[in-house]
């Protein structure tokens, strides 16, 4: 995906891409590739692939949820900062918490956040279970390529506000949904929205689920 294609596809999601946002994405890309030489952050390193499979993919949450209306978001198992870091650039209204279990990645992210002069976003070296124990709650919780759905639900749904949503970013999710039926029923959680699509390269299948608490 070229930068021109990225702009075009992101505009289809209802987002405008500014020069400032592109500059920030360039900084993320260059820092990611440089750091990746000494730290395992991503297997995806070609610029066109990073724009497609990390940057654009992070923004596909717009297909199921209007993040301009949310205030707080928690990205569980953020890894190299996707989707949370990209979301902060395009949704400055969001107060974002990035969570990862590896301290080296958390330090990398906080240094990158400083480099980008971003406020209202911070990475924490903490497990989801410990956030739950602290009683933390968010309007939106998201996770991308972290664990299978049954496990993920137990890590994320207790962090969701009463009227909030968990946005699960997945590939083909048919089998995981089947395995999640009992957990969803037991906890009174339900799938409010489900979107299946392919990335613009037409090869990668994506599923985004919006899961909520029954009132």
C-alpha positions as CSV (number, residue, x, y, z in Angstrom):
1,X,0.0,0.0,0.0
2,X,1.5,3.3,-1.1
3,X,0.9,6.5,1.0
4,X,-1.5,7.7,-1.7
5,X,-3.5,4.5,-1.5
6,X,-3.4,4.7,2.3
7,X,-4.9,8.3,2.2
8,X,-7.6,7.1,-0.3
9,X,-8.6,4.1,1.8
10,X,-8.6,6.0,5.1
11,X,-10.8,8.6,3.6
12,X,-13.3,5.8,2.7
13,X,-13.4,5.1,6.5
14,X,-14.6,8.7,7.0
15,X,-11.3,10.1,8.2
16,X,-9.3,12.9,6.7
17,X,-5.5,12.5,6.5
18,X,-3.4,15.6,7.2
19,X,0.3,16.3,6.4
20,X,0.9,16.3,10.2
21,X,-0.6,12.9,10.6
22,X,1.5,11.5,7.7
23,X,4.6,13.0,9.3
24,X,3.8,11.2,12.6
25,X,3.2,7.9,10.8
26,X,6.6,8.4,9.1
27,X,8.3,8.8,12.5
28,X,6.5,5.7,13.8
29,X,7.6,3.7,10.7
30,X,11.3,4.9,10.9
31,X,11.5,4.3,14.7
32,X,9.9,0.9,14.4
33,X,12.3,-0.3,11.7
34,X,15.4,1.1,13.5
35,X,14.3,-0.4,16.8
36,X,13.3,-3.7,15.2
37,X,17.0,-4.4,14.4
38,X,17.7,-4.9,18.1
39,X,14.2,-5.7,19.5
40,X,11.6,-8.1,18.1
41,X,8.7,-5.6,17.5
42,X,7.3,-6.8,14.1
43,X,7.8,-9.3,11.3
44,X,6.3,-6.8,8.9
45,X,9.0,-4.4,7.8
46,X,8.4,-3.3,4.2
47,X,7.0,0.3,4.2
48,X,4.0,-0.7,2.0
49,X,3.1,-3.6,4.3
50,X,3.4,-1.5,7.5
51,X,1.0,1.1,6.0
52,X,-1.4,-1.7,5.1
53,X,-1.2,-4.2,7.9
54,X,-0.4,-1.9,10.8
55,X,-1.4,1.7,10.0
56,X,-4.5,1.1,7.9
57,X,-5.6,-2.0,9.8
58,X,-5.5,-0.1,13.1
59,X,-8.0,2.4,11.7
60,X,-10.5,-0.2,10.4
61,X,-12.2,0.0,13.9
62,X,-14.0,3.0,12.3
63,X,-16.0,0.4,10.3
64,X,-17.9,-0.6,13.5
65,X,-17.5,2.2,16.0
66,X,-17.3,6.0,16.0
67,X,-14.3,6.6,18.1
68,X,-14.8,10.4,18.0
69,X,-17.6,9.9,20.5
70,X,-15.5,8.0,23.0
71,X,-13.4,9.5,25.7
72,X,-11.2,6.6,27.0
73,X,-9.7,3.6,25.2
74,X,-7.5,0.8,26.5
75,X,-5.4,-1.3,24.0
76,X,-4.6,-4.7,25.6
77,X,-1.5,-6.4,24.4
78,X,-0.6,-3.4,22.2
79,X,2.8,-4.8,21.1
80,X,4.5,-2.2,18.9
81,X,1.5,0.2,19.5
82,X,-1.1,-1.1,17.1
83,X,-3.9,-0.1,17.1
84,X,-3.7,2.3,20.0
85,X,-0.8,4.6,18.8
86,X,-2.3,5.1,15.4
87,X,-5.7,5.7,16.9
88,X,-4.3,8.5,19.0
89,X,-3.0,10.3,16.0
90,X,-6.4,10.2,14.2
91,X,-8.6,10.6,17.3
92,X,-6.9,13.1,19.6
93,X,-10.1,13.2,21.7
94,X,-9.2,9.8,23.1
95,X,-7.4,9.3,26.4
96,X,-5.5,6.1,25.5
97,X,-3.9,3.4,27.8
98,X,-1.5,1.0,26.1
99,X,-1.0,-2.2,28.0
100,X,1.8,-4.7,27.3
101,X,3.5,-7.5,29.3
102,X,7.0,-6.8,28.0
103,X,8.8,-3.9,29.7
104,X,11.1,-3.3,26.7
105,X,8.2,-2.7,24.4
106,X,6.5,-0.4,27.0
107,X,9.8,1.7,27.2
108,X,10.0,1.8,23.4
109,X,6.4,3.0,23.2
110,X,6.8,5.7,25.9
111,X,9.9,7.0,24.2
112,X,8.1,7.1,20.9
113,X,5.1,8.9,22.4
114,X,7.5,11.6,23.7
115,X,9.2,11.8,20.2
116,X,5.7,12.3,18.6
117,X,4.8,15.0,21.3
118,X,1.6,13.2,22.0
119,X,-0.4,13.8,25.2
120,X,-3.2,11.8,26.6
121,X,-1.6,8.4,25.8
122,X,0.7,6.3,27.9
123,X,2.0,2.7,27.9
124,X,2.0,0.6,31.0
125,X,3.8,-2.6,31.9
126,X,0.9,-4.4,33.5
127,X,-1.3,-7.4,32.8
128,X,-5.0,-7.1,32.0
129,X,-5.9,-9.1,35.1
130,X,-4.1,-6.5,37.3
131,X,-5.9,-3.7,35.7
132,X,-9.2,-5.5,36.4
133,X,-8.2,-5.8,40.1
134,X,-7.5,-2.1,40.2
135,X,-11.1,-1.5,39.1
136,X,-10.2,0.4,35.9
137,X,-13.0,1.0,33.3
138,X,-12.9,2.4,29.8
139,X,-15.4,3.4,27.1
140,X,-13.6,1.2,24.6
141,X,-11.3,-1.7,25.1
142,X,-9.6,-3.2,22.1
143,X,-7.1,-6.0,21.3
144,X,-5.5,-7.1,18.1
145,X,-3.9,-10.6,17.6
146,X,-3.5,-11.2,21.3
147,X,-5.3,-14.4,22.2
148,X,-8.3,-16.5,21.3
149,X,-11.7,-15.0,21.9
150,X,-12.8,-17.0,24.9
151,X,-9.6,-16.0,26.8
152,X,-9.7,-12.5,25.5
153,X,-13.3,-11.9,26.7
154,X,-12.3,-12.6,30.3
155,X,-9.3,-10.2,30.0
156,X,-11.2,-7.3,28.4
157,X,-14.9,-7.3,29.2
158,X,-14.4,-6.6,33.0
159,X,-12.6,-3.4,31.9
160,X,-15.5,-2.1,29.8
161,X,-17.8,0.7,31.2
162,X,-21.4,-0.2,31.7
163,X,-22.3,1.3,28.3
164,X,-18.9,0.8,26.7
165,X,-17.7,-1.7,24.1
166,X,-15.0,-4.3,23.5
167,X,-13.7,-4.2,19.9
168,X,-12.0,-7.5,19.0
169,X,-9.8,-7.3,16.0
170,X,-9.6,-10.7,14.4
171,X,-9.0,-12.8,11.3
172,X,-11.5,-15.6,10.6
173,X,-13.4,-15.9,13.8
174,X,-16.0,-18.6,13.1
175,X,-14.5,-21.3,15.4
176,X,-13.6,-18.8,18.2
177,X,-17.2,-17.5,18.2
178,X,-18.5,-21.1,18.6
179,X,-16.1,-21.6,21.5
180,X,-17.2,-18.3,23.1
181,X,-21.0,-19.0,23.2
182,X,-21.1,-20.3,26.8
183,X,-18.9,-17.5,28.1
184,X,-21.0,-14.8,26.4
185,X,-24.2,-16.4,27.8
186,X,-22.8,-16.9,31.3
187,X,-21.7,-13.3,31.7
188,X,-24.6,-11.6,29.9
189,X,-22.4,-10.3,27.1
190,X,-23.6,-10.0,23.5
191,X,-22.3,-9.2,20.0
192,X,-23.7,-5.8,19.1
193,X,-21.9,-5.5,15.7
194,X,-19.8,-7.7,13.5
195,X,-18.0,-6.7,10.4
196,X,-16.1,-9.1,8.0
197,X,-14.0,-7.6,5.3
198,X,-10.7,-7.9,3.5
199,X,-7.9,-5.4,3.6
200,X,-7.4,-3.5,0.3
201,X,-4.9,-6.1,-0.9
202,X,-7.9,-8.5,-1.0
203,X,-5.8,-11.2,0.7
204,X,-6.1,-10.6,4.4
205,X,-9.5,-11.4,5.9
206,X,-10.5,-9.3,9.0
207,X,-13.3,-9.5,11.4
208,X,-14.2,-6.8,13.9
209,X,-16.6,-7.7,16.7
210,X,-18.2,-5.1,19.0
211,X,-19.2,-6.8,22.3
212,X,-21.2,-5.2,25.0
213,X,-22.8,-5.8,28.4
214,X,-26.5,-6.5,28.5
215,X,-28.1,-3.7,30.6
